Amino acid sequence: MKIVKVGMIGFGTIGAGVAKILVDNGEIIRKRLGARLELVKVADLDITTDRGIELATGVLTTSADEVINHPDIDVLIELIGGYNPARKFLLQAIEQGKHIVTANKALLAKHGDEIFSAVTEKGLSIGFEASIGGAIPIIRSVREAFVANRIQSIEGIVNGTANYILSKMSDEKCDFNTALKEAQEKGFAEADPTFDIEGMDSAHKIAVLTRLAYGTLVPFDDIIVSGISGITSEDIECAREFGYRIKLLAISKYDGQAIDIRVHPAMIPVAHPMANVNGVLNAIRVCDDMMDENILIGHGAGALPTGSAVVGDVVEIARNILTGVGERLPAGSFQENEVKKIPLKDISEIESEYFLRFSVLDKPGVLSKISGILGKHSISIESMIQRGRGKGGEGVPLVMMCHKSSENNIQSALNEIEELNAVCEKPNLIRVER
């Protein structure tokens, strides 16, 4: 029986899921692959905690070097996350001639081109399906299924924590802090959820997808990112009344000249397929010149869904090894000599419809002042909601949906409106995506 030997660095939640799949489903993998995958070494700083999976004696080690330098290991899986030491470990493994599989979207967003170049130079394979969307095969789709298509946009719900919180707020009418606390209690949010709720995790993922879709280097720090911590129950309820739901979207659009890439809360119509993707599910929509749109929905996180994507990559690489085939695909989707710099569109240049929420004093003339400023900046109001009466100088919510306008105009108007004495706090803006 042919054997492909695998090493792994990182034995946390996802690593335990990968090990469980390799052990529990080893026979079905063998029948499909025609060989056995053997987990030879697993490195983690903590090798005493029970992960619910029993590995053979001698497999666990606290030394990453034992895995990287092991002469028999064909494929190395990296599951520690972050930039370093993950970057160092992967580059060392590549130098040792090992194929690599990673779920590390942060590393690929920041240092993906370095990793891709190193793999290409050595004639090795890299798998990173698990880095985006968990079990959703979005990487394979972009690199292979849509290879003949000119991709025009990719947008999606790519963070389960944020989606769970917004779904909870929408469906159970609770506030942000209550929804976050429940997400943490259920294990859907980290003790420190900042990367998830403030959009950084989504930004890492859309940076990688942009690289694959358009064949360009993406300066990660230039991506416009805002999170969901400022979304209120009032926003959720008004969105419902206007016929929308609020989702944290990662967006990348290419018009042939520049790329519009950003992460922020957005209102999408309730009839939109992604509006009803709730809980910890992810959804990614790809639009191109051949099929208009294609939406992939599935579990975007978790030990077994993500572990399944990792093992899928290992099996794909194992097939190449067994047949003596070199890497079939360019690591970054495009041939390296075809990767070019495409400028990023400044946020001020985009156009959108807008949801605006103001907190204003309840007195005559306030609405006319605000609408006058909006009109001066060529922004027309589509509909409006005004709730309650103010007491003792308290602000009352004034909510508007505006027709399509430029970001530059809307921001200029909001800056002017914020200076009005009758405006009690900074206005809230949510863009509309259709």
The 8 nearest C-alpha neighbors of each residue, nearest first, counted from 0:
[[1, 34, 2, 35, 33, 29, 3, 36],
 [2, 0, 34, 35, 3, 33, 321, 36],
 [1, 3, 35, 34, 36, 4, 0, 37],
 [4, 2, 36, 37, 35, 317, 73, 5],
 [5, 3, 37, 72, 73, 36, 38, 39],
 [4, 6, 38, 74, 72, 39, 37, 75],
 [7, 5, 75, 40, 39, 66, 41, 38],
 [6, 8, 76, 41, 75, 77, 9, 42],
 [7, 9, 42, 77, 41, 78, 76, 43],
 [10, 8, 78, 79, 43, 14, 11, 42],
 [11, 9, 14, 15, 43, 8, 12, 42],
 [10, 12, 14, 13, 9, 15, 79, 78],
 [11, 13, 15, 302, 14, 16, 10, 301],
 [14, 12, 302, 16, 15, 11, 306, 17],
 [15, 13, 10, 17, 11, 16, 12, 9],
 [14, 16, 18, 12, 13, 17, 10, 11],
 [17, 15, 302, 13, 303, 19, 306, 14],
 [16, 18, 306, 14, 20, 19, 15, 13],
 [19, 17, 15, 21, 16, 20, 22, 14],
 [18, 20, 16, 22, 17, 21, 23, 15],
 [21, 19, 17, 23, 24, 22, 18, 16],
 [20, 22, 25, 18, 19, 24, 23, 17],
 [21, 23, 19, 25, 20, 24, 18, 52],
 [24, 22, 20, 25, 19, 21, 26, 18],
 [25, 23, 20, 26, 27, 21, 22, 28],
 [24, 26, 21, 28, 22, 27, 23, 29],
 [25, 27, 29, 28, 24, 30, 23, 35],
 [26, 28, 30, 29, 24, 25, 31, 32],
 [29, 27, 25, 31, 26, 30, 32, 24],
 [30, 28, 26, 34, 35, 32, 33, 27],
 [31, 29, 27, 28, 33, 32, 26, 34],
 [30, 32, 28, 29, 33, 27, 34, 26],
 [33, 31, 29, 34, 30, 28, 318, 314],
 [32, 34, 29, 30, 31, 35, 1, 28],
 [35, 33, 1, 29, 32, 2, 0, 36],
 [36, 34, 2, 29, 37, 3, 1, 33],
 [35, 37, 3, 2, 4, 38, 34, 5],
 [36, 38, 4, 39, 5, 35, 3, 2],
 [39, 37, 5, 6, 40, 4, 36, 41],
 [38, 40, 6, 5, 37, 58, 4, 41],
 [39, 41, 58, 6, 66, 38, 59, 7],
 [42, 40, 7, 59, 8, 58, 6, 60],
 [43, 41, 8, 60, 61, 63, 62, 59],
 [42, 44, 61, 9, 45, 10, 46, 8],
 [43, 45, 61, 46, 42, 62, 60, 9],
 [46, 44, 43, 47, 48, 61, 10, 42],
 [45, 47, 48, 43, 44, 59, 61, 60],
 [48, 46, 45, 49, 50, 44, 59, 43],
 [49, 47, 46, 50, 45, 51, 11, 10],
 [48, 50, 51, 47, 52, 46, 53, 15],
 [51, 49, 52, 15, 48, 11, 12, 53],
 [52, 50, 49, 53, 15, 19, 48, 16],
 [53, 51, 50, 19, 54, 15, 18, 49],
 [52, 54, 51, 55, 50, 19, 49, 22],
 [55, 53, 52, 56, 58, 59, 18, 57],
 [54, 56, 58, 57, 53, 59, 39, 38],
 [57, 55, 58, 54, 59, 53, 40, 39],
 [56, 58, 59, 55, 60, 40, 54, 39],
 [57, 59, 40, 56, 55, 39, 41, 54],
 [60, 58, 41, 57, 42, 40, 46, 61],
 [61, 59, 42, 62, 41, 43, 58, 46],
 [60, 62, 44, 43, 42, 63, 46, 59],
 [63, 61, 64, 60, 65, 42, 43, 66],
 [62, 64, 42, 66, 65, 67, 8, 61],
 [65, 63, 67, 62, 66, 68, 69, 88],
 [66, 64, 63, 62, 68, 67, 69, 60],
 [65, 67, 69, 64, 63, 68, 6, 40],
 [68, 66, 64, 92, 65, 69, 63, 91],
 [67, 69, 65, 66, 64, 70, 95, 92],
 [68, 70, 66, 71, 67, 65, 72, 64],
 [71, 69, 72, 68, 73, 67, 95, 66],
 [72, 70, 69, 73, 4, 39, 5, 68],
 [71, 73, 4, 5, 69, 70, 74, 6],
 [72, 74, 4, 97, 5, 71, 98, 3],
 [75, 73, 98, 5, 97, 99, 72, 6],
 [74, 76, 6, 99, 7, 5, 98, 100],
 [75, 77, 7, 100, 101, 99, 6, 8],
 [76, 78, 101, 8, 7, 79, 100, 9],
 [79, 77, 9, 80, 8, 102, 101, 14],
 [78, 80, 9, 77, 85, 8, 81, 103],
 [81, 79, 103, 78, 85, 82, 105, 102],
 [82, 80, 83, 105, 106, 85, 79, 103],
 [81, 83, 106, 85, 86, 84, 105, 80],
 [84, 82, 85, 86, 81, 87, 80, 88],
 [83, 85, 87, 86, 88, 82, 81, 79],
 [86, 84, 83, 88, 87, 82, 89, 80],
 [87, 85, 83, 89, 84, 88, 82, 90],
 [86, 88, 84, 90, 85, 89, 91, 83],
 [89, 87, 85, 91, 86, 90, 92, 84],
 [90, 88, 92, 86, 91, 87, 93, 85],
 [89, 91, 93, 87, 92, 88, 94, 86],
 [90, 92, 94, 88, 89, 93, 87, 95],
 [93, 91, 95, 89, 67, 94, 90, 97],
 [94, 92, 96, 90, 97, 95, 91, 89],
 [93, 95, 91, 96, 92, 90, 97, 121],
 [94, 96, 92, 93, 97, 91, 68, 67],
 [97, 95, 93, 94, 92, 98, 121, 123],
 [96, 98, 93, 73, 92, 74, 95, 99],
 [97, 99, 74, 124, 123, 125, 75, 73],
 [100, 98, 75, 125, 74, 76, 97, 126],
 [99, 101, 126, 76, 125, 127, 75, 77],
 [100, 102, 77, 127, 103, 76, 78, 126],
 [101, 103, 130, 129, 127, 78, 104, 128],
 [102, 104, 80, 101, 130, 106, 105, 107],
 [103, 105, 130, 107, 106, 203, 204, 108],
 [106, 104, 108, 203, 107, 103, 81, 109],
 [105, 107, 82, 109, 104, 108, 103, 110],
 [106, 111, 108, 104, 110, 109, 105, 103],
 [109, 107, 105, 203, 207, 106, 206, 111],
 [110, 108, 106, 107, 111, 219, 105, 218],
 [111, 109, 107, 113, 106, 112, 108, 114],
 [112, 110, 107, 114, 113, 108, 115, 109],
 [113, 111, 115, 114, 110, 116, 107, 331],
 [112, 114, 116, 111, 110, 115, 117, 118],
 [113, 115, 111, 117, 112, 116, 118, 110],
 [114, 116, 112, 118, 330, 117, 113, 111],
 [117, 115, 119, 113, 118, 114, 112, 120],
 [116, 118, 114, 120, 119, 115, 113, 121],
 [119, 117, 123, 115, 121, 116, 120, 122],
 [120, 118, 122, 116, 121, 117, 115, 123],
 [119, 121, 117, 118, 122, 116, 123, 115],
 [120, 122, 118, 119, 123, 117, 96, 93],
 [123, 121, 119, 120, 118, 326, 325, 124],
 [124, 122, 118, 98, 121, 326, 119, 125],
 [123, 125, 98, 326, 118, 99, 316, 126],
 [124, 126, 99, 100, 98, 330, 127, 123],
 [125, 127, 100, 312, 128, 101, 99, 124],
 [126, 128, 101, 129, 130, 102, 100, 125],
 [129, 127, 138, 130, 308, 126, 131, 136],
 [130, 128, 102, 133, 308, 127, 305, 131],
 [129, 131, 102, 104, 103, 128, 127, 133],
 [132, 130, 129, 133, 204, 128, 104, 157],
 [131, 133, 299, 135, 157, 134, 281, 129],
 [134, 132, 299, 305, 129, 300, 135, 131],
 [133, 135, 304, 308, 305, 298, 132, 299],
 [134, 136, 132, 297, 133, 137, 296, 295],
 [137, 135, 139, 138, 140, 134, 128, 132],
 [136, 138, 140, 139, 135, 141, 132, 128],
 [139, 137, 141, 140, 128, 136, 142, 127],
 [140, 138, 142, 143, 137, 136, 141, 144],
 [139, 141, 144, 137, 138, 143, 142, 145],
 [140, 142, 145, 138, 139, 143, 137, 144],
 [143, 141, 139, 332, 140, 146, 138, 144],
 [142, 144, 146, 140, 139, 145, 141, 138],
 [143, 145, 140, 146, 141, 142, 139, 147],
 [146, 144, 141, 148, 147, 143, 140, 142],
 [145, 147, 143, 148, 144, 142, 141, 140],
 [148, 146, 145, 149, 144, 143, 289, 150],
 [147, 149, 145, 146, 150, 289, 287, 288],
 [150, 148, 287, 288, 151, 147, 289, 146],
 [151, 149, 287, 152, 148, 286, 212, 288],
 [152, 150, 287, 253, 286, 252, 149, 254],
 [153, 151, 252, 286, 251, 150, 285, 253],
 [154, 152, 285, 251, 284, 250, 286, 252],
 [155, 153, 250, 249, 284, 283, 251, 248],
 [154, 156, 283, 248, 249, 282, 157, 284],
 [155, 157, 282, 281, 248, 158, 247, 283],
 [156, 158, 281, 155, 201, 132, 159, 282],
 [159, 157, 160, 161, 156, 201, 162, 195],
 [158, 160, 279, 162, 161, 280, 163, 281],
 [161, 159, 163, 162, 188, 158, 187, 279],
 [162, 160, 164, 196, 163, 159, 158, 165],
 [161, 163, 159, 165, 164, 160, 278, 166],
 [162, 164, 278, 166, 279, 160, 161, 165],
 [163, 165, 167, 178, 161, 162, 166, 179],
 [164, 166, 168, 162, 167, 163, 169, 161],
 [167, 165, 169, 163, 168, 164, 277, 278],
 [166, 168, 164, 170, 165, 169, 171, 178],
 [167, 169, 173, 172, 165, 166, 171, 170],
 [170, 168, 166, 167, 172, 171, 235, 165],
 [169, 171, 167, 168, 172, 166, 173, 165],
 [170, 172, 173, 167, 168, 169, 166, 174],
 [173, 171, 168, 169, 170, 232, 174, 167],
 [174, 172, 168, 171, 177, 178, 175, 232],
 [173, 175, 232, 177, 176, 168, 178, 231],
 [174, 176, 178, 177, 179, 231, 168, 173],
 [177, 175, 179, 178, 174, 180, 173, 181],
 [178, 176, 180, 179, 174, 175, 173, 181],
 [177, 179, 164, 175, 181, 176, 180, 167],
 [180, 178, 182, 176, 181, 177, 164, 175],
 [181, 179, 183, 177, 182, 178, 176, 184],
 [180, 182, 184, 178, 183, 179, 185, 177],
 [183, 181, 187, 179, 185, 188, 180, 184],
 [184, 182, 188, 186, 180, 181, 185, 187],
 [183, 185, 181, 182, 186, 180, 187, 188],
 [186, 184, 182, 183, 187, 181, 188, 180],
 [185, 187, 183, 188, 184, 182, 189, 181],
 [188, 186, 182, 185, 160, 183, 189, 159],
 [189, 187, 183, 182, 186, 160, 192, 190],
 [188, 190, 192, 191, 183, 187, 186, 193],
 [189, 191, 192, 183, 188, 186, 193, 184],
 [190, 192, 189, 193, 188, 194, 195, 183],
 [193, 191, 189, 195, 194, 188, 190, 196],
 [192, 194, 196, 195, 197, 191, 199, 198],
 [195, 193, 199, 200, 197, 192, 196, 198],
 [196, 194, 193, 200, 192, 198, 197, 161],
 [195, 197, 193, 161, 226, 198, 227, 194],
 [226, 198, 196, 193, 194, 195, 225, 199],
 [197, 199, 226, 201, 196, 195, 200, 225],
 [200, 198, 202, 194, 201, 197, 203, 195],
 [199, 201, 203, 202, 195, 194, 198, 204],
 [202, 200, 204, 198, 199, 203, 157, 249],
 [201, 203, 199, 205, 204, 200, 206, 262],
 [204, 202, 108, 206, 200, 105, 201, 205],
 [203, 205, 201, 207, 202, 206, 131, 104],
 [204, 206, 208, 202, 207, 203, 209, 249],
 [207, 205, 209, 203, 204, 208, 108, 202],
 [208, 206, 210, 204, 108, 205, 209, 211],
 [209, 207, 205, 211, 210, 206, 212, 204],
 [208, 210, 212, 206, 211, 207, 205, 213],
 [211, 209, 207, 215, 214, 208, 212, 213],
 [210, 212, 208, 332, 209, 331, 214, 213],
 [213, 211, 209, 210, 208, 214, 150, 141],
 [214, 212, 215, 210, 211, 209, 150, 253],
 [215, 213, 338, 210, 333, 211, 212, 339],
 [216, 214, 339, 210, 340, 338, 213, 341],
 [215, 217, 340, 210, 218, 339, 214, 338],
 [216, 218, 219, 215, 206, 210, 209, 108],
 [219, 217, 221, 220, 216, 222, 109, 206],
 [218, 220, 221, 217, 222, 109, 108, 206],
 [219, 221, 222, 218, 223, 217, 109, 224],
 [222, 220, 219, 218, 223, 343, 217, 260],
 [223, 221, 220, 261, 219, 260, 224, 202],
 [222, 224, 261, 262, 221, 260, 225, 346],
 [225, 223, 262, 261, 263, 198, 222, 226],
 [226, 224, 263, 198, 197, 262, 223, 227],
 [197, 225, 227, 198, 196, 263, 228, 264],
 [226, 228, 230, 229, 196, 264, 197, 247],
 [227, 229, 230, 226, 196, 197, 175, 231],
 [228, 230, 227, 231, 226, 427, 175, 225],
 [231, 229, 227, 228, 234, 232, 175, 235],
 [232, 230, 234, 233, 229, 235, 174, 175],
 [231, 233, 235, 234, 174, 236, 172, 168],
 [232, 234, 236, 231, 235, 237, 230, 396],
 [235, 233, 231, 237, 232, 236, 238, 230],
 [234, 236, 232, 238, 233, 237, 169, 239],
 [237, 235, 239, 233, 238, 234, 232, 240],
 [238, 236, 240, 234, 239, 235, 233, 241],
 [237, 239, 243, 241, 235, 236, 240, 244],
 [240, 238, 242, 236, 243, 237, 241, 244],
 [239, 241, 237, 242, 238, 236, 243, 235],
 [240, 242, 238, 239, 243, 237, 400, 382],
 [243, 241, 239, 240, 269, 268, 238, 244],
 [244, 242, 268, 238, 269, 239, 267, 266],
 [243, 245, 266, 267, 238, 269, 274, 239],
 [244, 246, 266, 265, 267, 264, 243, 235],
 [247, 245, 265, 264, 248, 266, 244, 162],
 [246, 248, 264, 263, 265, 156, 161, 162],
 [249, 247, 156, 155, 262, 263, 246, 264],
 [248, 250, 262, 155, 154, 201, 205, 261],
 [251, 249, 154, 261, 260, 153, 248, 262],
 [250, 252, 260, 153, 152, 259, 154, 209],
 [253, 251, 152, 259, 258, 151, 260, 153],
 [252, 254, 258, 151, 255, 257, 152, 259],
 [253, 255, 256, 257, 252, 151, 258, 259],
 [256, 254, 253, 257, 258, 151, 341, 252],
 [255, 257, 254, 253, 258, 341, 342, 344],
 [258, 256, 342, 343, 344, 253, 341, 254],
 [259, 257, 253, 343, 344, 252, 260, 342],
 [258, 260, 344, 252, 251, 343, 253, 257],
 [261, 259, 251, 250, 258, 222, 252, 223],
 [260, 262, 223, 250, 222, 224, 249, 263],
 [263, 261, 249, 224, 248, 250, 225, 202],
 [262, 264, 225, 247, 226, 248, 224, 265],
 [265, 263, 247, 246, 248, 227, 429, 245],
 [266, 264, 430, 431, 246, 245, 429, 247],
 [265, 267, 245, 431, 244, 243, 432, 430],
 [266, 268, 243, 432, 244, 433, 431, 274],
 [269, 267, 243, 270, 271, 242, 244, 433],
 [268, 270, 243, 274, 271, 242, 244, 267],
 [271, 269, 268, 272, 274, 275, 267, 243],
 [270, 272, 274, 268, 269, 273, 267, 433],
 [273, 271, 274, 275, 270, 276, 269, 294],
 [272, 274, 276, 275, 271, 282, 156, 267],
 [275, 273, 271, 269, 272, 276, 244, 267],
 [274, 276, 273, 277, 272, 269, 271, 270],
 [277, 275, 273, 274, 280, 282, 281, 278],
 [278, 276, 166, 275, 280, 162, 279, 163],
 [277, 279, 163, 280, 162, 166, 159, 276],
 [278, 280, 159, 163, 162, 160, 277, 281],
 [281, 279, 298, 278, 297, 299, 159, 277],
 [282, 280, 299, 156, 157, 297, 296, 298],
 [281, 283, 296, 156, 155, 295, 273, 297],
 [284, 282, 155, 295, 294, 154, 156, 285],
 [285, 283, 294, 154, 293, 153, 155, 295],
 [284, 286, 153, 293, 292, 152, 294, 283],
 [287, 285, 292, 291, 152, 151, 150, 293],
 [288, 286, 150, 151, 291, 149, 289, 290],
 [287, 289, 149, 291, 290, 148, 150, 286],
 [290, 288, 287, 291, 148, 149, 286, 147],
 [289, 291, 292, 287, 288, 293, 286, 148],
 [290, 292, 286, 287, 289, 288, 293, 285],
 [293, 291, 286, 285, 290, 287, 284, 294],
 [292, 294, 285, 284, 286, 295, 291, 290],
 [295, 293, 284, 283, 285, 296, 292, 282],
 [294, 296, 283, 282, 284, 293, 135, 297],
 [297, 295, 282, 281, 294, 283, 135, 280],
 [296, 298, 135, 281, 280, 299, 282, 134],
 [299, 297, 280, 300, 134, 281, 133, 304],
 [298, 300, 133, 132, 281, 280, 297, 134],
 [301, 299, 133, 298, 305, 304, 159, 132],
 [300, 302, 304, 303, 305, 13, 299, 133],
 [301, 303, 13, 16, 12, 306, 305, 304],
 [302, 304, 306, 16, 305, 301, 307, 17],
 [305, 303, 134, 307, 306, 301, 133, 302],
 [306, 304, 133, 308, 307, 134, 303, 129],
 [305, 307, 17, 303, 309, 16, 308, 304],
 [306, 308, 304, 310, 305, 309, 303, 311],
 [307, 309, 311, 129, 305, 134, 306, 310],
 [310, 308, 306, 312, 311, 307, 129, 305],
 [309, 311, 313, 307, 312, 308, 314, 306],
 [312, 310, 308, 314, 309, 313, 307, 315],
 [311, 313, 315, 126, 309, 310, 314, 316],
 [312, 314, 310, 316, 311, 315, 317, 309],
 [313, 315, 317, 311, 316, 312, 310, 318],
 [316, 314, 312, 318, 317, 313, 311, 319],
 [315, 317, 319, 313, 318, 314, 312, 320],
 [318, 316, 314, 320, 319, 315, 313, 321],
 [319, 317, 321, 315, 316, 320, 322, 314],
 [320, 318, 324, 316, 322, 317, 321, 323],
 [319, 321, 317, 323, 318, 322, 316, 324],
 [322, 320, 318, 319, 323, 317, 324, 3],
 [321, 323, 319, 324, 320, 318, 317, 325],
 [324, 322, 320, 321, 319, 325, 318, 326],
 [323, 325, 319, 322, 320, 326, 327, 321],
 [326, 324, 327, 319, 323, 122, 123, 320],
 [325, 327, 124, 328, 123, 122, 324, 319],
 [328, 326, 325, 329, 324, 319, 124, 330],
 [329, 327, 326, 330, 332, 142, 331, 124],
 [328, 330, 332, 331, 334, 333, 327, 326],
 [331, 329, 115, 332, 328, 125, 119, 124],
 [330, 332, 329, 333, 211, 115, 210, 214],
 [331, 333, 329, 142, 211, 330, 328, 334],
 [334, 332, 214, 331, 329, 335, 337, 338],
 [333, 335, 337, 336, 329, 338, 332, 331],
 [334, 336, 337, 338, 333, 329, 331, 116],
 [335, 337, 334, 338, 339, 333, 214, 329],
 [338, 336, 334, 335, 339, 333, 214, 215],
 [339, 337, 214, 215, 335, 336, 333, 334],
 [340, 338, 215, 337, 341, 214, 216, 336],
 [339, 341, 215, 216, 342, 338, 217, 214],
 [340, 342, 215, 257, 339, 343, 258, 256],
 [343, 341, 257, 258, 340, 344, 256, 217],
 [344, 342, 258, 257, 259, 345, 341, 260],
 [343, 345, 259, 258, 257, 346, 342, 348],
 [344, 346, 347, 348, 343, 349, 259, 223],
 [345, 347, 348, 349, 344, 406, 223, 259],
 [348, 346, 407, 406, 345, 349, 405, 408],
 [349, 347, 346, 345, 406, 405, 407, 350],
 [350, 348, 346, 406, 347, 405, 351, 345],
 [351, 349, 405, 404, 406, 403, 348, 352],
 [352, 350, 403, 404, 353, 431, 430, 405],
 [351, 353, 403, 402, 431, 401, 430, 404],
 [354, 352, 430, 401, 431, 400, 429, 351],
 [353, 355, 400, 429, 428, 399, 430, 401],
 [354, 356, 428, 399, 398, 427, 353, 400],
 [357, 355, 398, 427, 426, 397, 399, 428],
 [358, 356, 426, 397, 396, 359, 398, 427],
 [357, 359, 396, 394, 395, 423, 422, 424],
 [360, 358, 422, 394, 395, 421, 423, 357],
 [359, 361, 394, 421, 362, 395, 392, 393],
 [362, 360, 389, 388, 359, 395, 394, 363],
 [361, 363, 360, 365, 364, 421, 389, 359],
 [364, 362, 365, 361, 366, 367, 360, 368],
 [363, 365, 367, 366, 368, 362, 369, 361],
 [366, 364, 368, 367, 363, 369, 362, 421],
 [367, 365, 369, 368, 364, 370, 363, 371],
 [366, 368, 370, 364, 365, 369, 371, 372],
 [369, 367, 371, 365, 366, 370, 364, 372],
 [368, 370, 366, 372, 371, 367, 373, 365],
 [369, 371, 373, 367, 372, 368, 366, 374],
 [372, 370, 368, 374, 369, 373, 367, 375],
 [371, 373, 375, 369, 374, 370, 412, 368],
 [374, 372, 370, 378, 376, 375, 371, 412],
 [373, 375, 377, 371, 378, 376, 372, 370],
 [374, 376, 372, 373, 377, 371, 378, 412],
 [375, 377, 373, 374, 408, 378, 412, 372],
 [378, 376, 374, 375, 379, 373, 408, 404],
 [379, 377, 373, 374, 376, 404, 380, 401],
 [378, 380, 402, 401, 374, 381, 377, 373],
 [381, 379, 401, 382, 400, 402, 399, 378],
 [380, 382, 401, 400, 402, 379, 383, 399],
 [383, 381, 400, 399, 380, 401, 384, 241],
 [382, 384, 399, 398, 400, 385, 381, 380],
 [385, 383, 398, 397, 399, 386, 382, 237],
 [386, 384, 397, 396, 398, 383, 387, 395],
 [385, 387, 396, 384, 395, 397, 388, 398],
 [388, 386, 395, 389, 385, 396, 361, 390],
 [387, 389, 361, 395, 390, 386, 394, 393],
 [388, 390, 361, 393, 395, 394, 392, 360],
 [391, 389, 393, 392, 388, 394, 361, 395],
 [390, 392, 393, 389, 394, 360, 361, 388],
 [391, 393, 390, 360, 389, 394, 361, 359],
 [394, 392, 389, 390, 391, 360, 395, 359],
 [393, 395, 359, 360, 358, 423, 389, 392],
 [394, 396, 358, 359, 389, 360, 361, 397],
 [397, 395, 358, 357, 386, 385, 398, 359],
 [396, 398, 385, 357, 356, 384, 358, 395],
 [399, 397, 356, 384, 383, 355, 357, 385],
 [400, 398, 383, 355, 382, 354, 401, 384],
 [399, 401, 354, 382, 381, 353, 380, 383],
 [402, 400, 380, 381, 353, 352, 379, 399],
 [401, 403, 352, 379, 381, 380, 404, 400],
 [404, 402, 352, 351, 350, 401, 405, 353],
 [403, 405, 350, 351, 378, 352, 402, 406],
 [404, 406, 350, 407, 408, 349, 409, 351],
 [407, 405, 347, 409, 408, 349, 350, 410],
 [406, 408, 347, 405, 410, 409, 411, 348],
 [409, 407, 411, 405, 406, 410, 376, 412],
 [408, 410, 412, 406, 411, 407, 413, 405],
 [411, 409, 413, 412, 407, 408, 406, 414],
 [412, 410, 408, 414, 409, 413, 407, 415],
 [411, 413, 409, 415, 410, 414, 373, 416],
 [414, 412, 416, 410, 415, 411, 417, 409],
 [413, 415, 411, 417, 412, 416, 410, 418],
 [414, 416, 412, 413, 417, 418, 411, 419],
 [417, 415, 413, 418, 419, 414, 412, 369],
 [416, 418, 414, 415, 419, 413, 425, 422],
 [417, 419, 416, 415, 420, 414, 422, 421],
 [420, 418, 421, 416, 422, 417, 415, 423],
 [421, 419, 422, 418, 423, 417, 360, 359],
 [420, 422, 360, 419, 359, 423, 365, 361],
 [423, 421, 359, 419, 420, 424, 358, 417],
 [424, 422, 358, 359, 394, 421, 360, 425],
 [425, 423, 422, 358, 426, 417, 357, 359],
 [424, 426, 417, 427, 423, 357, 422, 358],
 [427, 425, 357, 356, 424, 428, 417, 413],
 [426, 428, 356, 355, 425, 357, 429, 354],
 [427, 429, 355, 354, 426, 430, 356, 353],
 [428, 430, 354, 265, 353, 264, 355, 431],
 [431, 429, 353, 265, 352, 354, 266, 351],
 [430, 432, 266, 352, 265, 353, 267, 351],
 [433, 431, 267, 266, 265, 430, 351, 352],
 [432, 267, 268, 431, 271, 266, 265, 352]]
